[in-house]
Amino acid sequence: MMRISMSLPKKLLNEFDEVLKDRGYQSRSKGIRDALKDYIVRYQWMKEMEGDRIGIIAVIYDHHYTGVMEDLTDIQHDFREYINAVMHVHMTEKYCLEVIVVKGDVKYIRDLTEKIMRLKGVEHVKLTSTASGQN
């Protein structure tokens, strides 16, 4: 095994440690390995999808982060052909949730999802989709 070091915000590490405790983990390293495996599996699942899909992209972001709302809007305009609707929810004073309803070729939906994931100020992105029912 290789040894690595990483920097994490204190709050994130505390939340992760709480999850590990709740799930009965004896080792933080084992928890990190399992989380990385889950991340890889989710990425591979998203990468292997083909054809037309319908679904949602859930995005949680810090609306105080400079430029994030403009960047998110610009990306959505670039992919307007694949976006059917967007719902915006004010979660807290700091965080907003956008639920983006998507439909179309999964390669464009995947590209849209990954562009949003790379934005600074975006805390969480999750794509959930199914076959669109079209041949």
C-alpha positions as CSV (number, residue, x, y, z in Angstrom):
1,M,0.0,0.0,0.0
2,M,1.1,3.6,-0.6
3,R,1.0,6.3,2.0
4,I,-0.4,9.7,1.1
5,S,-1.2,12.9,2.9
6,M,-4.0,15.3,2.1
7,S,-5.4,18.6,3.4
8,L,-9.1,18.8,4.2
9,P,-11.3,21.4,5.8
10,K,-11.8,20.6,9.5
11,K,-15.6,20.5,9.2
12,L,-15.4,17.9,6.4
13,L,-13.0,15.7,8.3
14,N,-15.1,15.9,11.4
15,E,-18.2,14.9,9.4
16,F,-16.3,12.0,7.8
17,D,-15.1,10.8,11.2
18,E,-18.8,10.9,12.5
19,V,-19.9,8.8,9.5
20,L,-17.1,6.3,10.2
21,K,-18.1,6.1,13.8
22,D,-21.8,5.6,13.0
23,R,-20.8,2.9,10.5
24,G,-18.5,1.1,12.9
25,Y,-15.2,1.7,11.1
26,Q,-12.1,1.1,13.2
27,S,-9.8,2.9,10.7
28,R,-10.0,6.2,9.0
29,S,-7.8,4.8,6.2
30,K,-10.2,2.0,5.5
31,G,-13.1,4.6,5.4
32,I,-11.1,6.7,2.9
33,R,-10.3,3.6,0.7
34,D,-14.0,2.7,0.7
35,A,-15.1,6.3,-0.2
36,L,-12.5,6.4,-3.0
37,K,-13.8,3.0,-4.4
38,D,-17.4,4.3,-4.2
39,Y,-16.3,7.5,-6.1
40,I,-14.6,5.4,-8.8
41,V,-17.6,3.0,-9.2
42,R,-20.0,6.0,-9.6
43,Y,-17.7,7.6,-12.2
44,Q,-17.4,4.3,-14.1
45,W,-21.2,3.9,-14.0
46,M,-21.7,7.4,-15.4
47,K,-19.0,6.9,-18.0
48,E,-20.5,3.6,-19.3
49,M,-24.0,4.9,-19.8
50,E,-25.1,5.1,-23.5
51,G,-27.9,6.5,-25.6
52,D,-30.8,8.8,-24.6
53,R,-31.4,9.3,-20.9
54,I,-33.7,11.3,-18.8
55,G,-32.9,12.4,-15.3
56,I,-31.8,15.1,-12.9
57,I,-28.6,16.8,-11.9
58,A,-28.7,17.9,-8.3
59,V,-26.3,20.7,-7.5
60,I,-25.5,22.3,-4.1
61,Y,-23.4,25.4,-4.2
62,D,-22.3,28.3,-2.0
63,H,-24.1,31.3,-3.6
64,H,-21.7,33.7,-1.8
65,Y,-18.8,32.3,-3.8
66,T,-17.9,35.0,-6.4
67,G,-19.0,34.0,-9.9
68,V,-20.5,30.6,-9.2
69,M,-24.1,31.6,-10.1
70,E,-23.0,33.3,-13.3
71,D,-20.8,30.3,-14.3
72,L,-23.7,27.9,-13.5
73,T,-26.1,29.9,-15.7
74,D,-23.6,30.1,-18.6
75,I,-23.1,26.4,-18.6
76,Q,-26.8,25.8,-18.5
77,H,-27.3,28.1,-21.5
78,D,-24.6,26.2,-23.3
79,F,-26.5,22.9,-22.7
80,R,-30.1,24.4,-23.1
81,E,-30.9,21.7,-25.7
82,Y,-30.6,19.0,-23.0
83,I,-32.2,20.9,-20.1
84,N,-36.0,20.7,-19.7
85,A,-36.4,22.6,-16.5
86,V,-34.5,24.0,-13.5
87,M,-35.7,24.4,-9.9
88,H,-33.9,26.6,-7.5
89,V,-34.1,26.1,-3.7
90,H,-32.6,28.4,-1.0
91,M,-31.4,25.8,1.5
92,T,-29.7,28.0,4.0
93,E,-28.3,31.6,4.2
94,K,-25.2,30.2,2.4
95,Y,-26.2,27.2,0.2
96,C,-28.6,26.8,-2.7
97,L,-29.8,23.7,-4.5
98,E,-30.5,23.5,-8.2
99,V,-32.3,20.5,-9.6
100,I,-31.7,20.4,-13.4
101,V,-34.0,18.1,-15.4
102,V,-32.1,16.7,-18.4
103,K,-33.0,14.7,-21.4
104,G,-31.0,13.6,-24.4
105,D,-27.8,11.9,-25.4
106,V,-25.9,10.9,-22.3
107,K,-22.6,12.0,-23.6
108,Y,-23.9,15.6,-23.5
109,I,-25.6,15.1,-20.1
110,R,-22.3,13.7,-18.7
111,D,-20.3,16.6,-20.1
112,L,-22.8,19.0,-18.5
113,T,-22.5,17.2,-15.2
114,E,-18.7,17.2,-15.2
115,K,-18.5,20.9,-16.2
116,I,-20.7,21.8,-13.2
117,M,-18.6,19.5,-10.9
118,R,-15.5,21.5,-11.8
119,L,-16.9,24.9,-10.8
120,K,-15.4,26.5,-7.8
121,G,-18.1,27.1,-5.2
122,V,-20.0,24.0,-6.1
123,E,-20.1,21.7,-3.1
124,H,-21.9,18.6,-4.4
125,V,-23.2,17.3,-7.8
126,K,-25.2,14.1,-8.4
127,L,-26.6,12.8,-11.7
128,T,-29.5,10.4,-11.4
129,S,-30.8,9.0,-14.7
130,T,-32.7,6.3,-16.5
131,A,-33.3,5.3,-20.1
132,S,-35.6,7.8,-21.7
133,G,-38.0,5.1,-23.1
134,Q,-37.2,6.0,-26.6
135,N,-35.6,3.6,-29.1
